[in-house]
Amino acid sequence: MKLKIMAAISVYAVLSGCAWQTPAMKLDNQLYQTSANASLARGAQTGARRLALEEANAKCTSLGSEISVLDIQSHWSFPTNGVAFVTFACNPVEGHKVG
């Protein structure tokens, strides 16, 4: 009986709506990368891409810049999660002073 309860809890944990994203990490002058992980209930790969792109957009907006997405990579992670990595640049808006 305990084994069945543990199995049920494990299945629930796997399929629950867990998701996370990392803050944008600066790689170079105006180059950044962020990542996200989303469970099947949160859209798996599609959900992870959405979360990572939202974080990328938020970073560039906070800098008063426009986003330029350079690369998006996504794949499946154990057991059914989607993982996405977004590499992007925050380019200054023409006519807008930064700093």
C-alpha positions in Angstrom: 0.0 0.0 0.0 2.8 2.4 0.9 4.5 1.7 -2.5 1.3 2.6 -4.3 1.0 5.9 -2.4 4.6 6.8 -3.1 4.1 6.0 -6.8 1.0 8.1 -7.0 2.8 11.0 -5.3 5.7 10.6 -7.7 3.5 10.7 -10.8 1.7 13.7 -9.5 5.0 15.5 -8.9 6.1 14.7 -12.4 3.0 15.9 -14.1 2.3 18.9 -11.9 2.7 22.5 -13.2 6.3 23.1 -12.2 8.3 25.7 -14.2 11.3 27.9 -13.6 13.5 30.3 -15.4 16.9 31.8 -14.8 17.7 35.5 -14.7 19.5 36.7 -17.9 23.2 36.2 -17.6 25.5 38.7 -19.3 27.9 36.9 -21.7 29.5 39.9 -23.4 29.0 43.7 -24.0 25.3 43.5 -25.1 25.0 39.7 -25.3 22.9 37.7 -22.7 21.6 34.2 -22.2 18.6 32.9 -20.2 17.0 29.4 -19.8 13.8 28.0 -18.6 12.3 24.6 -17.7 8.6 23.7 -17.9 6.7 20.6 -17.1 4.3 18.9 -19.5 1.4 20.7 -17.7 3.1 24.1 -18.4 3.7 23.4 -22.1 7.0 21.5 -22.0 9.3 22.8 -24.7 6.8 25.4 -25.9 6.2 26.6 -22.3 10.0 26.7 -21.6 10.6 28.8 -24.8 7.8 31.2 -23.8 9.2 31.7 -20.3 12.8 32.2 -21.5 11.7 34.7 -24.2 9.6 36.6 -21.6 12.7 36.8 -19.4 14.8 38.0 -22.3 12.3 40.7 -23.3 12.1 41.9 -19.7 15.9 42.2 -19.5 16.1 44.3 -22.6 13.1 46.4 -21.6 14.7 47.1 -18.2 17.7 48.4 -20.1 15.6 50.6 -22.5 16.8 48.4 -25.4 15.3 46.3 -28.1 15.7 42.5 -28.1 17.5 40.7 -30.9 17.2 36.9 -30.5 20.3 35.2 -31.8 19.6 31.6 -30.9 16.9 29.4 -29.3 17.6 25.8 -28.4 15.1 23.5 -26.8 15.0 19.8 -25.9 13.3 17.3 -23.6 14.5 16.7 -20.1 13.7 13.8 -17.8 11.0 12.9 -17.3 8.7 15.0 -19.5 10.0 18.6 -19.0 10.9 20.9 -21.8 14.1 23.0 -21.5 14.9 26.1 -23.5 18.0 28.3 -23.8 17.7 31.8 -25.4 20.8 33.8 -26.5 20.0 37.4 -27.2 21.4 40.9 -27.6 19.9 44.1 -26.1 20.5 46.7 -28.7 20.0 50.4 -27.9 17.0 52.0 -29.4 18.0 54.6 -32.0 17.4 58.1 -30.7 17.3 56.9 -27.1 20.2 57.6 -24.8 21.4 54.7 -22.6 23.1 55.4 -19.3 
